[in-house]
Amino acid sequence: MSELCIVLLMVVLCYNGSFSKTLDEQLGVLFNRSDLRCPKECETQDFLNKKRFEDSMECCTCVAESLWVVEGKQNGTKVGHFDVLFVKHYIELKVKDHAVNFYNLIYTYGNITDIPSSVCNFSTIVYIDLSFNQIKDIRNIACLSILDTLLLAGNKIQSLIADVFHGMKHLRRVDVSFNQITKLEPTFFLYMEGSMFHFDLSYNNMSEIDVTNMVRLRQKYFCVVNFSHNVLNEITNPSNFSFQREQDFGHGGYLDFTYNNFSHFFNFEKIGFQDLQLFGKMQFYSFDFQHNNWICDCKFYPFVSQATLSSHILHASHVNFKCNRPPQFKNTIIKNFRHYPDLLICNISMSERCPHKCHCFYQPSRNQTVVNCRAKLSSKRFPLVLPEYENLALDFSKNLISDLDNQFERTKNYAFRIKEINLEGNNFHSISEFAVSQLKRTTMFNMKQNQITSIDRSLRNLRPCNVQLGRLDLVCTCNDLWFQSWLPSPTMPCYNNTLIFCKTETGYKSITKVTKSELGCTEDSHLKWFNLCIGILISLVVIFAFTGYNFYIEIYILWRRFLRKVSRPVSRNSFQYDIYISCNEDDDGLRNWISCELLSHLNDRGLKSFLPYRDCQPGRPREEEIIDSISKSKSILVLLSDLHHLERESTKAWISCEWKYTWLKYREDFSKNVIIINYDFLNNRDVSNRYIQAFMRASICIDFSNYRKDMWSTLNSVLGLSSPSYGFRYHRFQSSLDTATIYLQT
């Protein structure tokens, strides 16, 4: 019946022009409920500015009125009240007026220890005020599905479980202040949907708060959550909850953390923000951390270093919270540290290996650990141990320390961690190669106001802008001229870091302006010639290496040709065949030329030849016969022809096989000879076989034009035969070309 009444009231109000329909509709869509009405004032900018609302929806969320209140104002609908009667061991609720639609339960400053179980008999209760009683348990309140306001301030509630208000979608205002609450279960607010606009947890005993109770993922707006006047000192995340980039944190609301015990700013990574920029998605949330015991140290740096993020969150008028410690920063507004981040440091004690009387601190703005022992080292020696932190910035100035090498021997436990070192105003007289080797990682090396008379040239391995020697007056030698190329130029900002002056006959003069003659230096011509020879030698090595790497096959072929010329000829009797002919047997013109011209010429000379397509025995594996025939042949004659027009892939395979075994036998047997005839006038780029290309580049190119007519005599010479006078009988069957080219390897 109560639900029907609510529906009827909503229908009536839909046609009432007293409220802004547009805002009401937006409010209903936003929270998926239709029982709230937004006052007209939320449409005016003056009201929004006065109440400091950012937009109309925030105003509606905070000052919206429930349906039963609106209906009562318009139509005079009564809201009934209960009389609370104590009957033996339970409490009885007595209705005063039955002619009402909604009920209020108000009983304050009494001795009620539990919420009366009989409230569940009245499902239209919308308002309960049981403040300042003795109530400890409120779990039976969930039966009131349309309850709007629950006031339980000043009771004895000790904890709130996450689902205590489960199903109470219409509950907008809860006040549990001045109780004894020590624990608020995680995810209490995280998944709220359209409820808990006002929640007051002030004046309780909470010492920590889970991060999931600071944000809401399903509710775009809420108004206020008040955690003030507790003993909160930590934001926890025991469940390792992680906020994701795709999550929507909504518009949020105002979270009041004033008057608690927060001292150190929280670690964003530990509370679930793996990327600090994710916290920027909560830009409309207002966090008020005023009146806490803030210690302004290095733990604040990650927050204030995010300029955009901290500017917005810390710039709001109500979050001008101030430092409480250290004393020098007391009452300093924390947001001002955005302009002075170097001041945010964390001190390091003697128990953490800070030397006696020294001041040690971690400075995150510079990512360094400072050890300030200026005029504090009574032992006049470097400390043996220092804090176990990276990027040490050491100030050992004004300590009258001497013997730099010996001091760096003492730093072997931390020398590799030194980022900066200030040795100004001590008693050092030289900078050795060993000392420089200990400073390879340093970005600042200050040796000003020391009586330096000797500097090892290894110092040039350090950047000149990282070294500060001040002004040094030296008795310069020729070995000191390296300063001229190492010292920074006058246009560089670090020019005054180091100024070297040499003693000359006319007084002290900058080493950058001293000439070799003024120092009595002579040109070392021997060294000059030595450097020139070394350069030439290196160039030759590079050239030979390049040539050998790219043309090693050609070099081998030329070397064999030379040796064959100076060696004794091999007897023909040691081979079964005089010549092995490798050719494209699918080329009809080439086969005719071989049959009519080449074989006839060879036979006339008494040369025994092996032609695969003529002499291979049927039934015998061809590859085996090719290997055997090439091995038994004194010379291998390769006739190059265009293979692009071959129709049979098998022919290409056999030709490739012949070339492979030709090279292998040629390399194994020094007595073998290879002759290449370029039948189709191919260029190197037309041949894919690397070894054939090498023969073509390294062999003698003989012109067999019709004008010379000496092809057969040249071939006879290559084969080691005498040649009678022959007429030129060379012709091509597939081409009318007038010239041919033959490459011969001897």
Sequence and secondary structure as in RCSB ss.txt:
>XXXX:A:sequence
MSELCIVLLMVVLCYNGSFSKTLDEQLGVLFNRSDLRCPKECETQDFLNKKRFEDSMECCTCVAESLWVVEGKQN
GTKVGHFDVLFVKHYIELKVKDHAVNFYNLIYTYGNITDIPSSVCNFSTIVYIDLSFNQIKDIRNIACLSILDTL
LLAGNKIQSLIADVFHGMKHLRRVDVSFNQITKLEPTFFLYMEGSMFHFDLSYNNMSEIDVTNMVRLRQKYFCVV
NFSHNVLNEITNPSNFSFQREQDFGHGGYLDFTYNNFSHFFNFEKIGFQDLQLFGKMQFYSFDFQHNNWICDCKF
YPFVSQATLSSHILHASHVNFKCNRPPQFKNTIIKNFRHYPDLLICNISMSERCPHKCHCFYQPSRNQTVVNCRA
KLSSKRFPLVLPEYENLALDFSKNLISDLDNQFERTKNYAFRIKEINLEGNNFHSISEFAVSQLKRTTMFNMKQN
QITSIDRSLRNLRPCNVQLGRLDLVCTCNDLWFQSWLPSPTMPCYNNTLIFCKTETGYKSITKVTKSELGCTEDS
HLKWFNLCIGILISLVVIFAFTGYNFYIEIYILWRRFLRKVSRPVSRNSFQYDIYISCNEDDDGLRNWISCELLS
HLNDRGLKSFLPYRDCQPGRPREEEIIDSISKSKSILVLLSDLHHLERESTKAWISCEWKYTWLKYREDFSKNVI
IINYDFLNNRDVSNRYIQAFMRASICIDFSNYRKDMWSTLNSVLGLSSPSYGFRYHRFQSSLDTATIYLQT
>XXXX:A:secstr
 HHHHHHHHHHHHHT TTS HHHHHHHHHHHT SSEE  GGGG HHHHHHHT SSHHHHHHHH EEHHHHHHHHH
   EEEEEEEEETTEEEEEES SS SEEEEE  SS   B  GGGGG TTEEEEE  SS   B GGGGG TT  EE
E TTS   EE TTTTTT TT  EEE  SS   EE TTTTTT  S  SEEE  SS   EEEGGGS  SS SEEEEE
E  SS   EEE TT     TT    SEEEEE  SS   S   TTTTT SSGGGGGGGTT EEE  SS  B SGGG
HHHHT HHHHHHHHHSGGG  B  BSGGGTT BGGGGGS GGG  EEE GGGT  TT EEEEEGGGTEEEEE TT
T TTSS  S   S SSEEEE  SS    HHHHHHTTTTTGGGEEEEE TTS   EE HHHHHTTTT SEEE TTS
   EE GGGGGS GGGEE EEEEE   GGGTTHHHHS  TTSTTGGGEEEEEEETTEEEETTT  TTTTT    H
HHHHHHHHHHHHHHHHHHHHHHHHHHHHHHHHHHHHHHHHHS    GGG SEEEEEE  TT HHHHHHIIIIIHH
HHHHTT  EE HHHH  TTS HHHHHHHHHHTEEEEEEEE   TT S HHHHHHHHHHHHHHHHHHHH TT EEE
EEETT   GGG   HHHHHHHHHSEEEE  TTT  HHHHHHHHTT            SS   S  EEEEE 
